[in-house]
Structure formats: C-alpha cells, structure tokens
Amino acid sequence: MDIMIVAEKMFQLFIIIGIGFIFGKTKLFSDDFHSQLIQFVLNLTMPCMIISSVMTSNQKTSLALFDILISTFILIVLLPIFAYICIKILPFRKNKGLYMFMMMYPNVGFMGFPLMQAIFGNESILSTAIVNMAFNLSLFSLGTMVMNYENNQHFTFDFKSLLSPGILASLLAIMIYIFHLQFPSTIIESLTLIGNMTTPLAMMIIGTTLATYSLKDIFYDSKVYVFSGFINLLIPILFYPIIDYLLIDPMIKGITLIILAMPVANGAVLFAKTYQQDEFLAAKTVFISTLLGIVTIPFLIYLLK
C-alpha cells in the first residue's frame, strides 16, 4: 500500500466529513432527514455498491478464501477475547460492557467499505463484505451480550435482525461470484451509479452525526483520547504480528489491518442508548476516534509497511 495514496484518500474522506459537519451545525437538515439518510445508505446505496463491485470486478480472479476465513477468525474471535482480557486487567471502573463493545466493533460499514474501495479498488469489496457479514452476526448476538456485561437487563435475539439488506446483498454478491452470473450493462451501470453514492453520503452522515454533540464537552475528556489512541493504534500494532504470520494474501492483510485500525462503529451510540449504557461516552469516543483515524490510519500503514 502506497502511504501517500492512503493519506490522500483519508484526507478526501475528511473533507467530506467536514462538509457534513458544517451542514449539521447549520441545521439545514432535520433529524428526520438525517435518520432517513442513514436508512437510505444502509438499505440501498451500500447494498448496490456491494453487488455492483462483484459485477464490475474480474470474477475470474479467485478469492483468497482461506485468508478471508483466518481474517474473520482474528476479527470475530481473537479480538473479542482480547477485549475481554483488557476489561479484566485494565483499570476500567464502570461502563465495562460499553468499553468492551467499542474495542470489538470498528466502523467497517460506514467507513470501512468506502476506504477499502478507495485504497484497493472494487476487488476488495466482496472480501470486506464477507468479513462484514460475520461482524453483523457477532454484533447482534455477542454484541448484545457484551452490552449487558455486569448489567441485570435481559436481552432477546431476533434472527430477523440479521436479514438486513447489507447481508442479503453480500450473500447475493457471493452467489454472483461463485456462479459467474452475467448481467446486462444497463443493470450493472445503474447499480454502480447508485452504489457510488455510498462513500460521500456515508462520510457526510458521520459529519452530521458528530455535529450533534458539543465540541467543548467532547474535547475536554482526556480519557477518551487515551482510549481512542488505544483502539486506533495500539490494538492494530499488537495484532500485526498475528496478521503478518497467519495471512499470505497482501490485500487481505491490508484489509484486516485497516479494519483493526478503524474508529469505533457508530452503532456503539445506538446500542448504548438501547441498553442503558453511557450514550455520551460512546458518542465522544466515536467522534475522537474518527478524527484521530484521519491521521492514525496512514501513520499505521507507514509504520508497519
């Protein structure tokens, strides 16, 4: 990975996030519009991006399935185990479930897909989508349990929560890849046009989301900086020897490393609110880790290349 390309792509995404932040502060968009825009991206543009990426990629190129499986194991099994150990040995006095959740779930959906596409091209989307399916399965099962860590509240698992457009699109993309399905160029170009909206809209949504919180209150908490640095830099550095030893395919190595370096997922705020955790702590961490990611991701790639 060329560090200058990564830095340039991150800066481009930062500009779009900034535009979204400015629009959010001007109150030009209502809360309802913001919520509808999130659903528009999750339920339409991102699924179209996943499907069209397979349609437009070279389907004769074989997926590094074994490496993808190992990558998924690292992210879905080893990372939660690591997060649990951290909660046990580090001085977290409260909100342990929330801290564990934020270590376990990086922002693969809103920031991961656009960044992978920007750095590696469409060839990376299907691999990222397969990993993301496992993330979603973990999010709505293990993630719910983690949020209730040291909490007496009971949880229920709804299988329907896994049947999201993103997962269904990922399954369809896998079928298209396996059976080498061909489609008319009109359909491919239409889906591609819709899918291309994902990156700018997702970044603007992050910006408008960050604009809803007080900057003074967010920047005042030094503990959030320490924890965000731990997530953005220390965790991927600690995992890098495992990634380098177990994975062979260079693109899967890069995808795994970047996923580990991703800022905290926006879903942490929603889950914190749902399960009576500290919603503002989640929002502050999402904000700071996202801003730090503009610098830490290129730095990390430069450090470990």
C-alpha positions in Angstrom: 0.0 0.0 0.0 1.4 3.4 -1.0 1.3 5.6 2.1 0.7 8.7 0.0 -2.4 7.2 -1.7 -3.8 6.2 1.7 -3.1 9.7 3.2 -4.7 11.3 0.1 -7.8 9.1 0.3 -8.2 9.7 4.1 -7.9 13.5 3.5 -10.5 13.3 0.9 -12.9 11.5 3.2 -12.0 14.0 6.0 -13.1 16.9 3.7 -16.4 15.2 3.1 -16.9 14.6 6.8 -16.1 18.3 7.4 -18.7 19.3 4.9 -21.3 17.1 6.6 -20.2 18.6 10.0 -20.8 22.1 8.7 -24.2 21.2 7.3 -25.1 19.6 10.6 -24.1 22.7 12.5 -26.2 24.9 10.2 -29.3 22.8 11.0 -30.2 22.7 7.3 -31.2 19.1 7.7 -33.8 17.9 10.1 -33.3 15.0 12.5 -35.9 13.0 10.5 -34.0 13.7 7.3 -30.7 12.6 8.9 -32.3 9.3 10.1 -33.8 8.7 6.7 -30.5 9.3 5.0 -28.8 6.7 7.2 -31.5 4.2 6.2 -31.1 5.2 2.6 -27.4 4.4 2.7 -27.7 1.2 4.7 -30.7 -0.2 2.8 -30.0 1.0 -0.8 -26.7 2.5 -1.8 -24.4 0.3 0.2 -26.1 -3.0 -0.9 -25.9 -1.7 -4.5 -22.1 -0.9 -4.0 -21.5 -4.5 -2.7 -23.4 -6.1 -5.6 -22.1 -3.8 -8.4 -18.5 -4.3 -7.1 -18.7 -8.0 -8.0 -20.4 -7.3 -11.3 -17.7 -5.0 -12.4 -14.7 -6.9 -11.0 -12.8 -9.7 -12.7 -14.7 -12.7 -11.5 -12.0 -15.0 -12.8 -9.7 -13.7 -10.1 -10.1 -16.2 -7.2 -10.8 -15.1 -3.7 -8.2 -15.8 -1.0 -10.9 -17.8 0.9 -8.6 -19.3 3.4 -7.1 -16.0 4.2 -10.5 -14.4 4.5 -11.5 -17.2 6.9 -8.4 -16.6 9.0 -9.0 -12.8 8.9 -12.6 -13.4 10.1 -11.3 -15.6 12.9 -8.9 -12.8 14.0 -11.5 -10.1 14.0 -14.5 -12.1 15.3 -12.9 -14.4 17.8 -9.5 -13.2 18.8 -10.4 -9.5 19.1 -13.3 -10.1 21.5 -11.1 -12.4 23.6 -8.5 -9.6 23.7 -11.2 -7.0 24.6 -12.4 -9.2 27.5 -8.8 -9.6 28.8 -8.4 -5.8 28.7 -11.5 -5.3 30.7 -10.3 -7.7 33.3 -6.7 -6.4 33.7 -7.0 -2.6 32.9 -8.5 -0.1 35.3 -12.0 0.2 33.8 -14.2 1.1 36.8 -17.5 1.4 35.1 -19.1 1.1 31.6 -17.1 -2.1 31.1 -19.6 -3.5 28.7 -19.5 -0.4 26.6 -15.7 -0.2 26.5 -15.5 -3.9 25.5 -18.1 -3.3 22.8 -16.1 -0.3 21.4 -13.0 -2.4 21.3 -14.7 -5.2 19.5 -16.6 -3.3 16.7 -14.7 -0.9 14.4 -16.6 1.1 11.8 -16.5 -1.4 9.0 -19.8 -0.4 7.4 -19.9 3.4 7.1 -16.1 4.0 6.8 -14.6 0.6 6.1 -16.3 -0.1 2.7 -15.6 3.3 1.2 -12.0 3.3 2.4 -11.3 -0.3 1.1 -12.8 0.7 -2.2 -10.6 3.9 -2.3 -7.4 2.1 -1.5 -7.8 -1.4 -3.0 -10.5 -0.9 -5.6 -13.7 -2.9 -6.3 -11.8 -6.1 -5.9 -11.7 -5.6 -2.2 -15.4 -5.0 -1.6 -16.5 -8.7 -1.8 -13.8 -9.8 0.7 -14.8 -6.9 3.0 -18.4 -7.8 2.6 -17.8 -11.5 3.7 -15.9 -10.3 6.8 -18.7 -7.7 7.5 -21.4 -10.4 7.4 -19.5 -12.2 10.3 -19.3 -8.8 12.1 -23.1 -8.3 11.8 -23.7 -11.8 13.1 -21.5 -11.1 16.1 -22.9 -7.6 16.6 -26.5 -8.8 17.1 -25.6 -11.8 19.2 -22.3 -11.4 21.1 -22.5 -7.6 20.9 -25.8 -7.6 22.7 -24.4 -9.9 25.5 -21.4 -7.6 25.8 -23.5 -4.5 26.3 -25.2 -6.3 29.2 -21.9 -7.1 30.9 -22.4 -6.5 34.6 -25.9 -5.5 33.8 -29.0 -7.3 35.0 -31.0 -6.4 31.9 -32.1 -9.4 29.8 -31.7 -9.5 26.1 -33.5 -11.2 23.3 -32.0 -12.3 20.0 -34.1 -11.7 16.9 -33.0 -13.7 13.8 -34.7 -11.1 11.6 -32.1 -8.5 12.7 -29.5 -10.5 10.6 -31.6 -10.3 7.5 -30.6 -6.8 6.6 -30.2 -5.5 3.1 -26.4 -5.4 3.6 -26.2 -9.1 4.5 -28.6 -10.1 1.7 -26.6 -8.1 -0.8 -23.4 -9.8 0.5 -25.0 -13.2 0.0 -26.2 -12.3 -3.5 -22.7 -11.0 -4.3 -21.2 -14.3 -3.2 -23.7 -16.2 -5.5 -22.8 -13.9 -8.4 -19.1 -14.6 -7.8 -19.5 -18.4 -7.4 -21.7 -19.0 -10.4 -20.1 -16.3 -12.6 -23.5 -14.7 -13.3 -23.6 -12.2 -16.1 -26.0 -9.1 -16.3 -26.8 -6.5 -19.0 -24.6 -3.5 -18.9 -27.6 -1.2 -18.2 -28.3 -3.0 -14.9 -24.6 -3.0 -13.9 -24.2 0.7 -14.7 -27.4 1.6 -12.9 -26.4 -0.3 -9.7 -22.9 1.2 -10.0 -24.3 4.7 -10.1 -26.4 4.1 -7.0 -23.5 2.4 -5.2 -21.1 5.2 -6.0 -23.2 7.5 -3.7 -22.3 5.4 -0.7 -18.9 7.0 0.0 -19.8 10.7 0.0 -23.2 10.1 1.8 -21.7 7.8 4.5 -18.9 10.4 5.2 -21.4 13.2 5.3 -23.6 11.2 7.7 -20.6 10.8 10.0 -20.0 14.6 9.9 -23.6 15.4 10.6 -23.7 12.9 13.4 -20.6 14.4 15.0 -22.2 17.9 14.7 -25.0 17.0 17.1 -22.7 17.0 20.1 -21.0 19.8 22.0 -17.4 20.1 20.9 -16.4 21.7 24.2 -17.7 18.7 26.2 -16.2 16.2 23.8 -12.7 17.7 23.6 -12.5 18.1 27.4 -12.3 14.4 28.3 -8.7 13.3 28.2 -9.6 9.7 28.9 -11.4 9.5 25.6 -8.2 10.4 23.8 -6.2 7.7 25.6 -8.9 5.1 24.9 -9.2 6.2 21.2 -5.4 6.0 20.8 -5.5 2.5 22.3 -8.2 1.5 19.7 -6.8 3.3 16.7 -3.1 2.5 17.2 -2.2 0.0 19.9 -4.6 -2.7 19.1 -3.6 -3.0 15.4 0.1 -2.8 16.3 -0.4 -5.7 18.8 -2.3 -7.7 16.3 0.0 -7.1 13.4 2.5 -9.9 14.1 -0.5 -12.4 14.1 -1.8 -10.9 10.8 1.6 -11.0 9.2 2.2 -14.6 10.3 -1.1 -16.1 9.5 -2.2 -14.3 6.3 -0.5 -14.6 3.0 -2.6 -12.5 0.6 -1.4 -8.9 0.6 -4.8 -7.4 0.1 -6.4 -9.5 2.9 -3.5 -8.5 5.2 -4.2 -4.8 4.4 -8.0 -5.2 4.8 -7.5 -6.9 8.2 -5.1 -4.3 9.4 -7.2 -1.4 8.3 -10.3 -2.8 9.9 -8.5 -3.1 13.2 -7.4 0.5 12.8 -10.9 1.7 12.1 -12.5 4.1 14.5 -15.4 3.0 16.8 -18.5 2.0 15.0 -21.4 4.5 15.0 -23.6 1.7 16.2 -22.0 2.0 19.7 -24.1 5.1 20.3 -27.3 3.3 19.3 -26.5 0.2 21.4 -25.5 2.3 24.4 -28.8 4.1 24.3 -30.8 0.8 23.9 -29.1 -0.9 26.8 -28.8 2.0 29.2 -25.1 2.5 28.9 -23.3 5.9 28.7 -24.6 7.2 25.4 -22.5 10.4 25.6 -19.3 8.4 26.3 -20.0 6.3 23.2 -20.6 9.5 21.1 -17.4 11.2 22.4 -15.3 8.1 21.6 -16.8 7.8 18.1 -16.1 11.4 17.5 -12.5 11.4 18.7 -11.5 8.1 17.2 -12.9 9.1 13.9 -10.9 12.3 13.9 -7.8 10.5 15.0 -8.3 7.9 12.3 -7.6 10.5 9.6 -4.0 10.6 10.9 -3.5 7.2 12.6 -4.5 5.0 9.7 -1.9 6.4 7.2 0.7 6.5 10.1 0.0 2.9 11.0 0.3 1.8 7.4 3.6 3.7 7.1 4.9 2.2 10.4 4.0 -1.4 9.5 4.5 -1.5 5.8 
